[in-house]
Amino acid sequence: MEKAAQLIAHAKRSVGDRTAVDESKADLIRLLEEYERVTSMLEQIEKDIEALLSEIPMAQQLRTIKGLGKIFTAAILAGTGDLRQYAHGRQVLRKAGLNLAESTSGKRKGRIVLSKRGDSALRKYLYLATVQLVWNNPVFRHLHEHNVKEKKMKKQQSIFKLIGKLARILVGIVQRGEKFTPEKTVLAWAEAA
């Protein structure tokens, strides 16, 4: 026991440099301050987005879709502009570059692909919004599960199909001046199936 106590006493005096520990603490404090600064900036940006969305009449209609948050609503409206100018959701998909095109290059002759000729930011936010809706909205979750289990689609194919559905819903509720009603969506889906 005495030998162990001596070893511990010597180790406390000989091992470790206090300056490295102090610098690490200072780095951690700087990182925490940076985190708090960025968090407060994000909160301010969210407040600004909320204020801007309150000035746009169609934003309130889009916010009736459960799971479509204010960030996605703002991003979609920023990419599309006034949704009343579109006659159909396919036009939104075309603007985002999500319309189908034929790939006729080399070995891929006649293969159908997404055109990707459009607004990549709008394409990204439509995709992320749809994934969010599949997670949080029971209607979109049910449609996704039906596509995967009944229609034997791959999950990614189902998501892209639901992006088209979302685009049609967005244009439809703005054109008719309605709120999103899950019953109508399920009813239209049942009639189509």
C-alpha positions in Angstrom: 0.0 0.0 0.0 2.8 2.4 0.9 4.5 1.7 -2.5 1.3 2.3 -4.4 0.8 5.6 -2.5 4.3 6.7 -3.5 3.8 5.8 -7.1 0.5 7.8 -7.2 2.3 10.8 -5.6 5.1 10.7 -8.1 2.7 10.3 -11.0 0.7 13.3 -9.9 3.9 15.4 -10.0 5.5 14.0 -13.1 2.7 13.1 -15.6 0.6 15.6 -17.4 1.0 19.2 -18.4 -1.5 21.6 -17.0 -1.3 24.0 -19.9 -2.9 21.5 -22.3 -5.8 21.1 -19.9 -6.2 24.8 -19.6 -6.1 25.3 -23.4 -8.7 22.5 -23.9 -11.0 24.2 -21.4 -10.6 27.5 -23.3 -11.3 25.8 -26.6 -14.4 24.2 -25.1 -15.6 27.6 -23.8 -15.1 29.1 -27.3 -17.0 26.3 -28.9 -19.9 26.7 -26.5 -20.0 30.4 -27.1 -20.0 29.8 -30.9 -22.8 27.2 -30.5 -24.9 29.7 -28.5 -24.3 32.4 -31.0 -25.3 30.2 -34.0 -28.4 29.0 -32.1 -29.5 32.5 -31.4 -29.0 33.4 -35.1 -31.1 30.4 -36.1 -33.9 31.4 -33.7 -33.8 34.9 -35.2 -34.0 33.6 -38.7 -37.0 31.4 -37.8 -38.7 34.4 -36.3 -38.0 36.4 -39.5 -39.4 33.5 -41.7 -42.5 33.3 -39.5 -43.1 37.0 -39.9 -42.6 36.8 -43.7 -44.9 33.8 -44.0 -47.6 35.7 -42.0 -47.7 38.3 -44.8 -48.2 35.7 -47.6 -51.9 34.6 -47.8 -51.3 31.2 -49.3 -48.7 30.3 -46.7 -51.4 29.7 -44.1 -53.1 27.3 -46.5 -49.9 25.3 -47.0 -49.3 25.3 -43.2 -52.5 23.3 -42.8 -50.7 20.2 -44.1 -49.6 18.5 -40.9 -45.8 17.9 -41.0 -45.0 20.6 -43.5 -43.1 23.1 -41.3 -42.4 26.7 -41.8 -38.9 26.2 -43.2 -40.2 23.8 -45.9 -43.1 26.1 -46.7 -40.9 29.1 -47.0 -38.3 27.2 -49.2 -41.1 25.8 -51.5 -42.6 29.2 -51.9 -39.2 30.8 -52.5 -38.6 28.2 -55.3 -42.0 28.3 -56.9 -43.2 31.8 -56.3 -46.9 32.4 -56.4 -48.5 28.9 -56.7 -51.6 30.4 -58.2 -49.7 30.8 -61.5 -49.5 27.1 -61.9 -52.4 25.2 -63.6 -51.2 21.8 -62.4 -48.7 20.2 -60.0 -46.7 18.8 -63.0 -45.6 22.4 -63.7 -44.0 22.6 -60.3 -42.3 19.3 -60.9 -41.0 20.6 -64.2 -39.7 23.8 -62.6 -37.9 21.6 -60.0 -36.4 19.3 -62.7 -38.4 16.3 -61.5 -40.2 15.7 -64.8 -39.4 12.5 -66.8 -37.1 12.6 -69.8 -35.6 10.1 -72.1 -31.9 9.4 -71.9 -30.6 8.6 -75.3 -26.8 8.6 -74.8 -24.7 5.5 -75.6 -25.8 2.4 -73.8 -28.7 4.2 -72.0 -30.7 4.6 -75.2 -34.4 4.9 -74.5 -34.1 4.9 -70.7 -36.4 7.1 -68.7 -34.8 9.3 -66.1 -35.5 12.5 -64.2 -34.5 15.5 -66.2 -32.9 17.4 -63.4 -33.1 20.6 -65.5 -34.6 23.0 -63.1 -34.2 24.6 -59.7 -32.0 22.2 -57.6 -32.9 23.9 -54.4 -36.6 23.5 -55.0 -36.0 19.8 -55.9 -34.1 19.4 -52.7 -36.8 21.0 -50.5 -39.6 19.1 -52.2 -37.8 15.9 -51.5 -37.0 16.7 -47.9 -40.5 18.0 -47.3 -42.0 14.7 -48.7 -39.7 12.6 -46.4 -40.8 14.8 -43.5 -44.4 14.3 -44.4 -44.0 10.5 -44.7 -42.6 10.6 -41.1 -45.2 13.0 -39.6 -48.3 12.9 -41.7 -50.5 9.8 -41.4 -52.0 10.3 -44.9 -48.5 10.4 -46.6 -47.3 7.5 -44.4 -50.3 5.4 -45.5 -49.7 6.2 -49.1 -46.0 5.4 -48.8 -46.7 2.1 -47.1 -49.3 1.2 -49.8 -46.8 2.0 -52.5 -44.1 -0.1 -50.9 -46.1 -3.1 -49.8 -49.0 -3.3 -52.3 -47.5 -1.9 -55.4 -44.1 -3.4 -54.7 -42.2 -0.1 -55.3 -38.8 0.6 -53.9 -38.9 3.2 -51.1 -37.1 5.8 -53.2 -39.6 5.3 -56.1 -42.5 5.8 -53.6 -40.9 9.0 -52.3 -40.6 10.4 -55.8 -44.2 9.5 -56.6 -45.3 11.2 -53.4 -43.4 14.4 -54.4 -45.7 14.5 -57.4 -48.7 14.0 -55.1 -47.4 16.8 -52.8 -47.0 19.2 -55.8 -50.5 18.5 -57.0 -51.9 19.0 -53.4 -50.0 22.3 -53.1 -51.3 23.7 -56.3 -54.8 22.3 -55.7 -55.3 23.8 -52.3 -54.0 27.2 -53.4 -56.1 27.2 -56.6 -59.3 26.4 -54.8 -58.5 28.5 -51.7 -59.0 25.5 -49.4 -57.2 24.1 -46.4 -55.7 20.6 -46.6 -58.2 17.9 -45.8 -56.8 14.4 -45.3 -60.3 12.9 -46.1 -60.2 14.4 -49.7 -56.7 13.0 -50.3 -57.6 9.5 -49.1 -60.9 9.6 -51.0 -59.1 10.7 -54.2 -56.5 8.0 -53.7 -59.1 5.3 -53.1 -60.9 6.3 -56.3 -57.7 6.2 -58.3 -56.7 2.7 -56.9 
